[in-house]
């Protein structure tokens, strides 16, 4: 009986979906503005703009760490991509298609840990998954074919570093900071880790 109740609690409720969509819309706005940061970094050359790319994967990890339920990472990234698209992003429909793949790869990582591990390491792996999804889409779209070996290496390595640092580390500590304010308790019950976070 307890396992049935636990499984019910792990399912997405309307409130979870609404909060996820709200988080996604906020990130959709951030994604739209972040294009200017990306363009600025591009001026430096040497694929430096790829070091900013992890911001576009963050909806998945932040939403999952806050709500901690199956499907949230994918839903958040897709909704954020859609929000960016409708705000007349220069990437158009690609904002949505990339969001689907990036969110799916992040979701697969959380699923591999049965949605029970909310550690920094798993968050970084989810960020890495989203980054790999983005690179796969870049390859499929043909964006990487014209790059020579050293330039392609910088492109891939910098994007994955960004995925780990921004989508993983930054997202993790952002949610930790929110936990200390008590905001996360509005959408999920207090867990042992939350009380530990307050005492750090």
C-alpha positions as a LaTeX table, in Angstrom:
\begin{tabular}{lrrr}
\hline
Residue & $x$ (\AA) & $y$ (\AA) & $z$ (\AA) \\
\hline
Unk1 & 0.00 & 0.00 & 0.00 \\
Unk2 & 2.85 & 2.38 & 0.88 \\
Unk3 & 4.55 & 1.73 & $-2.47$ \\
Unk4 & 1.30 & 2.54 & $-4.31$ \\
Unk5 & 1.00 & 5.84 & $-2.42$ \\
Unk6 & 4.64 & 6.59 & $-3.14$ \\
Unk7 & 4.16 & 5.97 & $-6.87$ \\
Unk8 & 1.12 & 8.26 & $-6.90$ \\
Unk9 & 3.15 & 11.00 & $-5.26$ \\
Unk10 & 5.84 & 10.62 & $-7.92$ \\
Unk11 & 3.37 & 11.23 & $-10.75$ \\
Unk12 & 2.97 & 14.70 & $-12.23$ \\
Unk13 & 0.01 & 16.67 & $-10.91$ \\
Unk14 & $-1.54$ & 19.73 & $-12.52$ \\
Unk15 & 0.29 & 21.97 & $-10.03$ \\
Unk16 & 3.62 & 20.35 & $-11.00$ \\
Unk17 & 2.92 & 20.94 & $-14.69$ \\
Unk18 & 1.94 & 24.57 & $-14.11$ \\
Unk19 & 5.09 & 25.23 & $-12.05$ \\
Unk20 & 7.23 & 23.50 & $-14.68$ \\
Unk21 & 5.68 & 25.61 & $-17.44$ \\
Unk22 & 6.20 & 28.77 & $-15.36$ \\
Unk23 & 9.89 & 27.89 & $-14.86$ \\
Unk24 & 10.13 & 27.14 & $-18.58$ \\
Unk25 & 8.62 & 30.49 & $-19.59$ \\
Unk26 & 11.09 & 32.31 & $-17.34$ \\
Unk27 & 13.93 & 30.40 & $-18.98$ \\
Unk28 & 12.41 & 31.02 & $-22.41$ \\
Unk29 & 12.78 & 34.74 & $-21.74$ \\
Unk30 & 16.34 & 34.20 & $-20.46$ \\
Unk31 & 17.16 & 32.13 & $-23.56$ \\
Unk32 & 15.91 & 34.92 & $-25.79$ \\
Unk33 & 18.04 & 37.54 & $-24.01$ \\
Unk34 & 21.02 & 35.18 & $-23.78$ \\
Unk35 & 21.41 & 35.35 & $-27.57$ \\
Unk36 & 23.05 & 38.75 & $-27.09$ \\
Unk37 & 25.62 & 37.25 & $-24.69$ \\
Unk38 & 26.29 & 34.47 & $-27.20$ \\
Unk39 & 26.76 & 36.98 & $-30.04$ \\
Unk40 & 29.12 & 39.07 & $-27.89$ \\
Unk41 & 31.24 & 36.03 & $-26.99$ \\
Unk42 & 31.36 & 35.12 & $-30.69$ \\
Unk43 & 33.38 & 38.25 & $-31.38$ \\
Unk44 & 36.29 & 36.73 & $-29.44$ \\
Unk45 & 36.58 & 33.90 & $-31.98$ \\
Unk46 & 38.08 & 30.46 & $-31.25$ \\
Unk47 & 34.57 & 29.07 & $-30.53$ \\
Unk48 & 34.44 & 31.04 & $-27.25$ \\
Unk49 & 30.67 & 31.49 & $-27.68$ \\
Unk50 & 30.26 & 27.76 & $-27.03$ \\
Unk51 & 31.26 & 28.41 & $-23.41$ \\
Unk52 & 27.97 & 30.30 & $-22.99$ \\
Unk53 & 25.79 & 27.55 & $-24.49$ \\
Unk54 & 24.97 & 25.71 & $-21.28$ \\
Unk55 & 22.45 & 28.39 & $-20.35$ \\
Unk56 & 20.14 & 27.02 & $-23.07$ \\
Unk57 & 19.93 & 23.65 & $-21.29$ \\
Unk58 & 19.25 & 24.96 & $-17.79$ \\
Unk59 & 15.47 & 24.76 & $-17.74$ \\
Unk60 & 15.72 & 20.96 & $-17.66$ \\
Unk61 & 18.02 & 20.67 & $-14.66$ \\
Unk62 & 16.57 & 23.53 & $-12.62$ \\
Unk63 & 12.97 & 22.36 & $-13.07$ \\
Unk64 & 13.85 & 18.76 & $-12.20$ \\
Unk65 & 15.84 & 19.72 & $-9.09$ \\
Unk66 & 12.91 & 21.82 & $-7.87$ \\
Unk67 & 10.03 & 19.43 & $-8.63$ \\
Unk68 & 11.92 & 16.09 & $-8.62$ \\
Unk69 & 9.45 & 14.08 & $-10.68$ \\
Unk70 & 9.63 & 12.04 & $-13.91$ \\
Unk71 & 9.02 & 13.97 & $-17.12$ \\
Unk72 & 9.84 & 17.38 & $-15.68$ \\
Unk73 & 13.24 & 17.84 & $-17.36$ \\
Unk74 & 11.83 & 17.07 & $-20.81$ \\
Unk75 & 8.68 & 19.14 & $-20.30$ \\
Unk76 & 10.64 & 22.15 & $-19.02$ \\
Unk77 & 13.17 & 22.17 & $-21.86$ \\
Unk78 & 10.50 & 21.71 & $-24.55$ \\
Unk79 & 8.30 & 24.43 & $-23.06$ \\
Unk80 & 11.28 & 26.79 & $-22.73$ \\
Unk81 & 12.21 & 26.15 & $-26.36$ \\
Unk82 & 8.62 & 26.82 & $-27.40$ \\
Unk83 & 8.50 & 30.03 & $-25.33$ \\
Unk84 & 11.74 & 31.22 & $-26.94$ \\
Unk85 & 10.34 & 30.41 & $-30.38$ \\
Unk86 & 7.11 & 32.38 & $-29.93$ \\
Unk87 & 9.12 & 35.37 & $-28.68$ \\
Unk88 & 10.54 & 35.69 & $-32.20$ \\
Unk89 & 13.86 & 34.06 & $-31.50$ \\
Unk90 & 16.31 & 34.25 & $-34.41$ \\
Unk91 & 16.53 & 30.43 & $-34.21$ \\
Unk92 & 12.83 & 29.98 & $-35.01$ \\
Unk93 & 11.56 & 26.40 & $-34.99$ \\
Unk94 & 15.04 & 25.15 & $-34.07$ \\
Unk95 & 14.47 & 26.50 & $-30.56$ \\
Unk96 & 11.74 & 23.88 & $-30.17$ \\
Unk97 & 13.42 & 20.96 & $-31.96$ \\
Unk98 & 16.65 & 21.47 & $-30.04$ \\
Unk99 & 14.65 & 21.77 & $-26.81$ \\
Unk100 & 13.03 & 18.38 & $-27.43$ \\
Unk101 & 16.37 & 16.59 & $-27.95$ \\
Unk102 & 18.19 & 18.42 & $-25.15$ \\
Unk103 & 15.36 & 17.81 & $-22.69$ \\
Unk104 & 15.09 & 14.15 & $-23.68$ \\
Unk105 & 18.79 & 13.48 & $-23.10$ \\
Unk106 & 18.71 & 15.23 & $-19.70$ \\
Unk107 & 15.56 & 13.26 & $-18.81$ \\
Unk108 & 17.26 & 9.97 & $-19.71$ \\
Unk109 & 20.08 & 10.71 & $-17.26$ \\
Unk110 & 17.68 & 11.42 & $-14.39$ \\
Unk111 & 15.70 & 8.29 & $-15.33$ \\
Unk112 & 18.89 & 6.20 & $-15.22$ \\
Unk113 & 19.13 & 7.10 & $-11.53$ \\
Unk114 & 15.41 & 6.29 & $-11.04$ \\
Unk115 & 14.64 & 9.98 & $-10.39$ \\
Unk116 & 16.00 & 9.58 & $-6.85$ \\
Unk117 & 19.43 & 11.14 & $-7.13$ \\
Unk118 & 19.57 & 14.94 & $-6.98$ \\
Unk119 & 23.32 & 15.27 & $-6.45$ \\
Unk120 & 25.74 & 17.65 & $-8.13$ \\
Unk121 & 27.29 & 14.75 & $-10.06$ \\
Unk122 & 23.99 & 13.59 & $-11.55$ \\
Unk123 & 22.99 & 17.18 & $-12.37$ \\
Unk124 & 26.30 & 17.61 & $-14.24$ \\
Unk125 & 25.67 & 14.34 & $-16.10$ \\
Unk126 & 22.21 & 15.59 & $-17.09$ \\
Unk127 & 23.79 & 18.82 & $-18.33$ \\
Unk128 & 26.32 & 16.76 & $-20.26$ \\
Unk129 & 23.48 & 14.72 & $-21.76$ \\
Unk130 & 21.73 & 17.88 & $-22.92$ \\
Unk131 & 25.01 & 19.13 & $-24.39$ \\
Unk132 & 25.51 & 15.88 & $-26.29$ \\
Unk133 & 21.95 & 16.16 & $-27.60$ \\
Unk134 & 22.70 & 19.67 & $-28.84$ \\
Unk135 & 25.92 & 18.54 & $-30.55$ \\
Unk136 & 24.02 & 15.68 & $-32.22$ \\
Unk137 & 21.48 & 18.20 & $-33.54$ \\
Unk138 & 24.28 & 20.50 & $-34.73$ \\
Unk139 & 25.79 & 17.56 & $-36.62$ \\
Unk140 & 22.44 & 16.58 & $-38.10$ \\
Unk141 & 21.81 & 20.17 & $-39.23$ \\
Unk142 & 25.25 & 20.31 & $-40.86$ \\
Unk143 & 26.62 & 23.16 & $-38.72$ \\
Unk144 & 29.86 & 21.33 & $-37.97$ \\
Unk145 & 30.84 & 19.98 & $-41.39$ \\
Unk146 & 32.87 & 23.01 & $-42.44$ \\
Unk147 & 35.05 & 23.02 & $-39.30$ \\
Unk148 & 38.58 & 21.62 & $-39.43$ \\
Unk149 & 39.79 & 19.19 & $-36.74$ \\
Unk150 & 41.19 & 21.67 & $-34.18$ \\
Unk151 & 38.23 & 24.04 & $-34.56$ \\
Unk152 & 35.76 & 21.16 & $-34.23$ \\
Unk153 & 37.54 & 19.99 & $-31.08$ \\
Unk154 & 37.21 & 23.44 & $-29.50$ \\
Unk155 & 33.57 & 23.56 & $-30.56$ \\
Unk156 & 32.70 & 20.24 & $-28.89$ \\
Unk157 & 34.90 & 20.59 & $-25.80$ \\
Unk158 & 33.78 & 24.14 & $-25.01$ \\
Unk159 & 30.11 & 23.25 & $-25.44$ \\
Unk160 & 30.42 & 20.26 & $-23.10$ \\
Unk161 & 32.36 & 22.32 & $-20.53$ \\
Unk162 & 29.55 & 24.87 & $-20.64$ \\
Unk163 & 26.97 & 22.12 & $-20.20$ \\
Unk164 & 28.75 & 20.83 & $-17.09$ \\
Unk165 & 29.50 & 24.23 & $-15.54$ \\
Unk166 & 26.30 & 26.16 & $-16.34$ \\
Unk167 & 23.66 & 23.44 & $-16.76$ \\
Unk168 & 25.17 & 21.29 & $-14.01$ \\
Unk169 & 27.10 & 23.21 & $-11.36$ \\
Unk170 & 25.39 & 26.60 & $-11.65$ \\
Unk171 & 21.89 & 25.09 & $-11.83$ \\
Unk172 & 22.59 & 22.87 & $-8.81$ \\
Unk173 & 23.77 & 25.72 & $-6.60$ \\
Unk174 & 21.01 & 28.01 & $-7.84$ \\
Unk175 & 18.41 & 25.51 & $-6.63$ \\
Unk176 & 20.34 & 25.03 & $-3.37$ \\
Unk177 & 20.10 & 28.79 & $-2.83$ \\
Unk178 & 16.35 & 28.66 & $-3.51$ \\
Unk179 & 16.00 & 25.81 & $-1.01$ \\
Unk180 & 17.53 & 27.97 & 1.70 \\
Unk181 & 14.85 & 30.62 & 1.08 \\
Unk182 & 12.10 & 27.98 & 1.42 \\
Unk183 & 10.72 & 28.69 & $-2.08$ \\
Unk184 & 11.04 & 25.07 & $-3.19$ \\
Unk185 & 8.81 & 23.88 & $-0.35$ \\
Unk186 & 5.89 & 25.53 & $-2.12$ \\
Unk187 & 6.06 & 22.88 & $-4.83$ \\
Unk188 & 7.45 & 19.81 & $-3.05$ \\
Unk189 & 7.46 & 18.48 & 0.52 \\
Unk190 & 10.54 & 18.97 & 2.66 \\
Unk191 & 13.08 & 16.17 & 2.33 \\
Unk192 & 15.98 & 15.24 & 4.57 \\
Unk193 & 18.43 & 16.83 & 2.11 \\
Unk194 & 16.54 & 20.13 & 2.29 \\
Unk195 & 16.92 & 20.30 & 6.06 \\
Unk196 & 20.60 & 19.46 & 5.68 \\
Unk197 & 20.96 & 22.27 & 3.14 \\
Unk198 & 19.52 & 24.76 & 5.63 \\
Unk199 & 22.14 & 23.81 & 8.19 \\
Unk200 & 25.13 & 24.27 & 5.89 \\
\hline
\end{tabular}
